[in-house]
């Protein structure tokens, strides 16, 4: 299954630290591939939610591995 913006957002917002660590590389691959992430340019609201989720859940995480 190819990841979608909705899938990526759900992965970013989950509380399980182990799952967040696993999905990090998947998110990098998704954002790096212009064909997979073509919907980023068309859905500014979803992109805003993604950035907010990363900033609040990951950057401010007490787990240093998630912050990295």
C-alpha positions in Angstrom: 0.0 0.0 0.0 1.4 3.4 -1.0 1.2 5.8 1.9 -1.1 8.8 1.6 -1.1 12.1 3.4 -3.9 10.9 5.7 -1.9 7.8 6.6 1.2 9.8 7.3 -0.8 12.2 9.5 -2.3 9.3 11.5 1.2 7.9 12.0 2.6 11.3 13.2 -0.3 11.8 15.7 -0.1 8.4 17.3 1.0 8.1 20.9 3.0 4.9 20.8 6.7 5.9 20.8 7.9 2.6 19.2 5.5 3.1 16.3 6.7 6.7 15.9 10.3 5.5 15.7 9.4 2.9 13.0 7.5 5.3 10.8 10.2 8.1 10.7 12.0 6.7 7.7 8.7 5.9 6.0 7.8 9.6 6.3 11.2 10.7 5.0 10.8 8.4 2.0 7.2 9.7 1.4 8.2 13.4 1.5 11.3 12.8 -0.6 9.5 11.1 -3.5 7.6 13.8 -5.5 5.4 11.2 -7.2 4.2 9.6 -3.9 3.8 13.0 -2.2 2.1 14.9 -5.1 -0.9 15.5 -2.8 1.2 17.7 -0.6 0.9 20.6 -3.0 -2.8 20.3 -3.3 -3.9 20.0 0.3 -2.5 22.8 2.3 -4.7 22.1 5.3 -3.5 18.5 5.6 0.1 19.7 5.2 -0.5 22.3 8.0 -1.8 19.5 10.3 1.2 17.4 9.5 3.7 20.2 10.4 1.7 21.0 13.6 1.7 17.3 14.5 5.4 16.9 14.0 6.1 20.1 15.9 3.9 19.3 18.9 4.2 15.5 19.1 7.7 14.8 17.9 9.9 17.9 18.5 8.5 18.4 22.0 8.6 14.7 22.8 10.4 13.7 26.0 12.0 10.8 24.1 15.2 12.0 22.5 15.1 9.4 19.7 11.7 10.7 18.6 12.9 14.3 18.7 15.8 13.4 16.4 
